[in-house]
Structures are given as structure tokens and as C-alpha cells.
């Protein structure tokens, strides 16, 4: 299960690492800065389209954002 609060913390960390403000992210994604704030506080989750755009924007994988660990067989 995906922990929205932890995902939000990772989103905030990736945004800061990209030296971007919430407003800059919102402008690039064509959304409100409030949406970015809600994501980073774990109140809501980005939809799949936004997740892909965020991953590209921050140059990280969806696995990194969602903290998905792959187990080898």
C-alpha cells in the first residue's frame, strides 16, 4: 500500500533537489500550487498522468516517487 504522507515527503524532497518552488512546479504541470502543496502534505495524490510528468520533471522514476521496491526472484 502507498503511504500518502511519505510519498508527499519524497515529492517535496525531489522538488527541493530540483531547486523549484511549488509555484514553478504548478506552472510546468498546468495545475494550481495548492495541488502541489496538498500532494506534498499527503492530503491527496497526483493522478497517473501527473505522476509521469513529475517523474520527468524531477528526473526520477515512478518507483522512486512511490517507494516501490523490486524483489529479484
DRENSEDREN-339474 format. One record per residue (C-alpha): residue number from 1; residue in one letter; x, y, z. Coordinates in pm, whole numbers, plus 50000, padded with zeros to 5 digits. Each point is the difference from the previous one (the first is absolute). Layout:
N
{NUM "A" {X Y Z}}
...
# end
This chain:
73
{1 "X" {50000 50000 50000}}
{2 "X" {50118 50351 49920}}
{3 "X" {50053 50232 50297}}
{4 "X" {49876 50341 49884}}
{5 "X" {50186 50194 50270}}
{6 "X" {50332 49832 49922}}
{7 "X" {49940 50044 49627}}
{8 "X" {49934 50367 50064}}
{9 "X" {50326 50033 50190}}
{10 "X" {50186 49842 49708}}
{11 "X" {49827 50235 49754}}
{12 "X" {50105 50301 50210}}
{13 "X" {50358 49868 50020}}
{14 "X" {50020 49943 49624}}
{15 "X" {49860 50350 49936}}
{16 "X" {50256 50160 50230}}
{17 "X" {50278 49795 49839}}
{18 "X" {49885 50141 49665}}
{19 "X" {50022 50353 50150}}
{20 "X" {49637 50071 49915}}
{21 "X" {49719 50169 50188}}
{22 "X" {49650 49856 50026}}
{23 "X" {49887 50282 49770}}
{24 "X" {50259 49907 49736}}
{25 "X" {49894 49635 50009}}
{26 "X" {49635 50102 49974}}
{27 "X" {50069 50221 49699}}
{28 "X" {50193 49725 49820}}
{29 "X" {49721 49747 50066}}
{30 "X" {49715 50242 49927}}
{31 "X" {49845 49960 50345}}
{32 "X" {49956 50212 50313}}
{33 "X" {50278 50036 50254}}
{34 "X" {49744 49886 50258}}
{35 "X" {49987 49660 49828}}
{36 "X" {50379 49969 50034}}
{37 "X" {49971 50100 50366}}
{38 "X" {49728 49739 50062}}
{39 "X" {50216 49731 49840}}
{40 "X" {50303 50092 50207}}
{41 "X" {49796 49998 50321}}
{42 "X" {49853 49659 49918}}
{43 "X" {49645 50134 49976}}
{44 "X" {49951 49881 49641}}
{45 "X" {50198 49811 49737}}
{46 "X" {50082 50111 49648}}
{47 "X" {49817 49809 49728}}
{48 "X" {50203 49764 49782}}
{49 "X" {50050 50257 49723}}
{50 "X" {50138 50252 50248}}
{51 "X" {50217 49733 50162}}
{52 "X" {50168 49930 49666}}
{53 "X" {50051 50372 49936}}
{54 "X" {50139 50049 50353}}
{55 "X" {50243 49712 49956}}
{56 "X" {50123 50155 49675}}
{57 "X" {50019 50348 50153}}
{58 "X" {50203 49882 50300}}
{59 "X" {50196 49740 49798}}
{60 "X" {49899 49714 50229}}
{61 "X" {49809 49678 49942}}
{62 "X" {49641 49927 50099}}
{63 "X" {50147 49731 50225}}
{64 "X" {50202 50271 50178}}
{65 "X" {49692 50217 50051}}
{66 "X" {49781 49714 50121}}
{67 "X" {50283 49824 50189}}
{68 "X" {49944 49674 49814}}
{69 "X" {50259 49736 50069}}
{70 "X" {50060 49725 49746}}
{71 "X" {50090 49658 50130}}
{72 "X" {50211 49772 49784}}
{73 "X" {49889 49642 49964}}
# end
